[in-house]
Amino acid sequence: MAVAATKPAAVGRRYALLLALWDSEYAKKVYGGYRNVFVAAFGGGDAMEEGAERWDCFRVIAGEFPAPEDLASYDGFVVSGSPHDAYGDEPWVRRLCELIRALHAMEKRVLGVCFGHQVLCRALGGRVGKARNGWDVGVKKVTFARDLKGFAFLGDLEELPSSASLVEVHQDEVWELPPGATVLAFSEKTRVEAFAVGEHALGIQGHPEYTADILHNLVDRLTGQSAIPASVGEDARRTVAETGGPDRSFWTGLCKRFLGGGGSTNTPRPAPVRDAAPEVTFARDLKGFAFLGDLEELPSSASLVEVHQDEVWELPPGATVLAFSEKTRVEAFAVGEHALGIQGHPEYTTDILHNLIDGLTSQSAIPASVGEDARRTVSETGGPDRASWTALCKGFLNGGRRSCGRPTPVREPAPEVSSRAIVAGCFTAGTAPMVQLACSASTGQLARAFSLHDW
């Protein structure tokens, strides 16, 4: 009698969810626990289908970890957020770091979210700590770095939006990246919103898995427990209303592509938005600086001539960052009312910039392509917002009184980073002595730019 051949069962992908928190009452009641939140966000199929994904959950906060002999059978690992510190010394946190290092050595894909992002950084050799700007809570716009190459999970870079809204709930952050890491995204408050180490480690500071209702409940709990001030909670709720919620489909799609090995998912993305004019973005909530004048009139960003290859690494004591860009984290800073630093050149006109580009390219101090990009930014922006920058400098030198013209104020509806925060005319190649010589040779231009006699 012939025996029918048995079709081998299809085998789906297998993932491990490492939960570093306990389920809230809200998560249990509405979603059945955080496991279901993560699987719904990052999973790729019906668990009842043949060959569907398998998600195993380990409550690492309770000391539950996958067995060492099972690690090889997993295609990827996800580390959740947590109310605990990623730089803490609890035994389970140390053990989690050891596991992440072992997985990285095996080239297993590890996705870290919030606490997971930070502990991934720590485990791979970076540094984390308290956020220098305090709590960040709400739906915030995260801006992607440019020239991101070599990451299959980012998909078609032409379709990558310049920014996307993301739920943020954290008071810790990455201070220093691990060796070999690349910053993928940043925001005004958080300088490392996302990073990757090759194709096998991805950290995201925000919560791609969170929905707006989960955020609202968390804000209610944090304010009710006095963990965050009521004003922070109110601001967070306002960002949800003003943004319409996070770009969750984009972020979950990115995470799925990463966990799946870089292939495309048919997940919708926000429409690509690229600013024609790269600009320097001003920080928000700048108080106590008379030379900034009426804060209601301060534009969100302004174009500025940039010619440098050096930058500020660490601020002096008591300093405040006034402005930043994608390439330069400290575009302007102040120490009280008596010290103001601006990385760009408020005094430069476009003809000075063009001449400097010609000199630097002819002397091979910068590549020709960098010079071409710099000239292009001039044509695309129409030149720097020189009146705004020179007015700011005059106001500072004159003790806080300002009267010169500014660009038309542009404010986004939510307290978020503008869609692109990129330096105008920015090229950072070239030798430092050449750049310094150009600065010192323009004394007359400086005097004309910042003269107070026209007041």
Residue pairs with C-beta under 8 A, 6 or more apart in sequence:
9 50
9 51
10 50
10 51
11 51
12 45
12 51
12 52
12 53
12 54
13 44
13 53
13 54
13 75
13 76
13 260
14 53
14 54
14 55
14 56
14 73
14 74
14 75
15 42
15 53
15 54
15 55
15 56
15 74
15 75
15 76
15 77
15 78
15 259
16 55
16 56
16 57
16 58
16 66
16 74
16 76
16 77
16 78
17 35
17 38
17 39
17 55
17 56
17 57
17 58
17 77
17 78
17 80
18 58
18 60
18 65
18 77
18 78
18 79
18 80
18 96
18 99
18 116
19 34
19 35
19 57
19 58
19 59
19 60
19 61
19 80
20 60
20 61
20 79
20 80
20 81
20 82
20 84
20 96
20 115
20 116
20 119
21 34
21 61
21 80
21 81
21 82
21 83
21 84
21 115
22 59
22 61
23 33
23 34
24 34
24 217
24 218
24 221
26 214
26 217
26 221
27 33
27 34
27 37
27 214
30 213
31 37
31 40
34 80
35 55
35 57
37 209
37 210
37 214
38 55
38 78
38 80
38 209
39 55
41 208
41 209
41 248
41 252
41 255
42 78
42 111
42 208
42 209
42 252
42 255
42 256
42 259
43 53
43 55
44 53
44 256
44 260
44 265
45 52
45 53
46 52
47 53
47 54
56 66
56 74
58 64
58 65
58 66
60 79
60 92
60 95
60 96
61 82
61 84
61 92
62 92
63 91
63 92
63 95
65 95
65 96
65 99
66 74
66 99
68 102
71 102
71 103
71 106
71 108
72 106
74 108
75 108
75 109
75 259
75 261
76 108
76 109
76 110
76 111
76 258
76 259
77 103
77 108
77 109
77 110
77 111
78 110
78 111
78 112
78 113
78 116
78 259
79 96
79 100
79 110
79 111
79 112
79 113
79 115
79 116
79 119
79 120
80 113
80 114
80 115
80 116
81 113
81 114
81 115
81 116
81 169
81 170
81 207
82 114
82 115
82 116
84 90
84 93
84 115
85 93
85 172
86 93
86 115
86 118
86 119
86 121
86 122
86 128
86 172
87 118
87 122
87 127
87 128
87 129
87 172
93 119
96 119
96 123
97 119
97 122
97 123
98 123
100 110
100 119
100 120
100 123
100 124
101 123
101 124
103 110
104 110
104 123
104 124
104 197
104 200
104 201
107 200
108 200
109 199
109 200
109 201
109 202
109 258
109 259
109 261
110 120
110 200
110 201
110 202
111 202
111 203
111 204
111 255
111 258
111 259
112 118
112 119
112 120
112 121
112 201
112 202
112 203
112 204
113 204
113 206
113 207
113 208
113 209
114 169
114 170
114 204
114 205
114 206
114 207
115 172
116 203
117 174
117 194
117 195
117 203
117 204
117 205
118 128
118 172
118 173
118 174
118 203
118 205
119 128
120 201
120 203
121 127
121 128
121 174
121 177
121 178
121 181
121 192
121 195
121 203
122 128
124 178
124 179
124 181
124 197
124 201
125 178
125 179
126 174
126 175
126 176
126 177
126 178
126 181
127 174
127 175
127 176
128 172
128 173
128 174
128 175
129 172
129 173
129 175
130 171
130 172
130 173
131 170
131 171
131 172
131 173
131 189
131 190
132 173
133 189
133 190
134 171
135 170
135 171
135 228
135 232
136 168
136 169
136 170
136 171
136 189
136 190
137 168
137 169
137 170
137 219
137 222
137 228
137 232
137 233
137 235
137 236
138 167
138 168
138 215
138 235
138 236
138 237
138 238
138 239
138 240
138 414
138 415
139 165
139 166
139 167
139 168
139 212
139 215
139 236
139 239
139 240
139 243
139 245
139 246
139 414
140 165
140 166
140 168
140 187
140 189
140 206
140 239
140 414
140 415
140 416
140 417
141 163
141 164
141 165
141 166
141 187
141 243
141 412
141 414
141 416
141 417
141 418
141 419
142 163
142 164
142 165
142 166
142 185
142 186
142 187
142 193
142 194
142 206
142 417
143 162
143 163
143 185
143 186
143 187
143 193
143 326
143 417
143 418
143 419
143 420
143 421
144 160
144 161
144 162
144 163
144 164
144 184
144 185
145 182
145 183
145 184
145 185
145 186
145 326
146 326
146 422
148 154
148 157
148 160
148 182
148 184
149 157
151 182
151 184
151 196
151 199
151 262
152 199
152 257
152 261
152 262
152 263
153 199
153 202
153 254
153 257
153 258
153 261
153 262
154 160
154 184
154 254
154 257
155 257
155 264
158 272
159 269
159 272
160 269
160 272
161 247
161 250
161 269
161 270
161 271
161 272
161 273
162 272
162 273
162 274
162 275
162 419
162 420
163 273
163 417
163 418
163 419
163 420
164 247
164 250
164 251
164 269
164 270
165 243
165 245
165 246
165 247
165 270
165 416
166 193
166 204
166 206
166 207
166 208
166 246
166 247
166 251
167 206
167 207
167 208
167 210
167 212
167 214
167 215
167 246
168 190
168 205
168 206
168 207
169 207
169 210
169 215
169 218
169 222
170 190
170 205
170 206
173 190
173 191
173 192
173 205
174 191
174 192
174 195
174 203
174 205
177 183
177 192
177 195
178 197
180 197
180 198
181 195
181 196
181 197
181 201
182 195
182 196
182 197
183 191
183 192
183 194
183 195
184 193
184 194
184 195
184 196
185 193
185 194
186 192
186 193
186 326
186 417
187 193
187 416
187 417
188 281
188 283
188 284
188 324
188 416
188 417
188 421
190 205
191 329
192 203
192 205
193 204
193 205
193 206
194 202
194 203
194 204
194 205
195 202
195 203
196 202
196 203
199 261
199 262
202 255
202 258
204 251
204 255
206 246
206 251
207 215
208 246
208 248
208 251
208 252
208 254
208 255
209 252
210 218
210 246
210 248
211 245
211 248
212 240
212 245
212 246
215 236
215 240
216 237
216 240
219 228
219 233
219 236
219 237
220 233
221 227
222 228
222 233
223 229
223 230
223 232
223 233
235 415
238 414
239 414
239 415
239 416
242 413
242 414
243 413
243 414
243 416
247 269
247 270
249 267
249 268
249 269
250 267
250 268
250 269
250 270
252 267
253 265
253 267
253 268
253 269
256 265
256 267
257 263
257 264
257 265
273 419
273 420
274 419
274 420
275 418
275 419
275 420
275 422
276 380
276 381
277 303
277 377
277 380
277 381
277 382
277 424
278 303
278 325
278 377
278 380
278 381
278 420
278 422
278 423
278 424
278 425
278 426
279 301
279 302
279 303
279 304
279 325
279 381
279 418
279 420
279 421
279 422
279 423
279 424
280 301
280 302
280 303
280 304
280 323
280 324
280 325
280 331
280 332
280 344
280 421
280 423
280 424
281 300
281 301
281 323
281 324
281 325
281 417
281 418
281 421
282 298
282 299
282 300
282 301
282 302
282 322
282 323
283 320
283 321
283 322
283 323
283 324
284 415
286 292
286 295
286 298
286 320
286 322
287 295
289 320
289 322
289 334
289 337
290 337
290 395
290 399
290 400
291 337
291 340
291 392
291 395
291 396
291 399
291 400
291 402
292 298
292 322
292 392
292 395
293 395
293 400
293 402
296 409
297 406
297 409
298 406
298 409
299 385
299 388
299 406
299 407
299 408
299 409
299 410
300 409
300 410
300 411
300 412
300 418
301 410
301 418
301 421
302 384
302 385
302 388
302 389
302 406
302 407
303 381
303 383
303 384
303 385
303 424
303 425
304 331
304 342
304 344
304 345
304 346
304 384
304 385
304 389
304 423
304 424
304 425
305 344
305 345
305 346
305 348
305 350
305 352
305 353
305 384
305 424
305 425
306 328
306 343
306 344
306 345
306 423
306 424
306 425
306 426
306 427
306 428
307 344
307 345
307 348
307 353
307 356
307 425
307 427
307 430
307 435
307 438
308 328
308 343
308 344
308 428
308 435
309 428
309 429
309 430
309 431
309 432
309 435
310 432
311 328
311 329
311 330
311 343
311 428
312 329
312 330
312 333
312 341
312 343
315 321
315 330
315 333
316 335
318 335
318 336
319 333
319 334
319 335
319 339
320 333
320 334
320 335
321 329
321 330
321 332
321 333
322 331
322 332
322 333
322 334
323 331
323 332
324 330
324 331
324 421
325 331
325 421
325 422
325 423
325 426
326 420
326 421
326 422
326 423
327 422
327 423
327 426
327 428
328 343
328 423
328 426
330 341
330 343
331 342
331 343
331 344
331 423
332 340
332 341
332 342
332 343
333 340
333 341
334 340
334 341
337 396
337 399
337 400
340 393
340 396
342 389
342 393
344 384
344 389
344 423
344 424
345 352
345 353
345 439
346 384
346 386
346 389
346 390
346 392
346 393
346 449
346 450
347 390
347 442
347 445
347 446
347 448
347 449
347 450
348 384
348 386
348 442
348 445
349 383
349 386
349 445
350 378
350 383
350 384
352 442
352 445
353 374
353 378
353 425
354 375
354 378
356 438
357 366
357 371
357 374
357 375
357 427
358 371
359 365
359 434
360 366
360 371
360 429
360 430
360 434
361 367
361 368
361 370
361 371
363 434
365 429
365 430
365 431
365 434
366 427
366 429
366 430
367 429
370 427
370 429
371 427
373 427
374 425
374 426
374 427
377 424
377 425
377 426
378 425
381 424
381 425
384 424
384 425
385 406
385 407
386 449
387 404
387 405
387 406
387 407
388 404
388 405
388 406
388 407
390 404
390 449
390 450
391 402
391 403
391 404
391 405
391 406
392 402
393 449
393 450
394 402
394 404
394 450
394 452
394 455
395 401
395 402
397 450
397 452
398 452
398 455
401 455
403 455
412 418
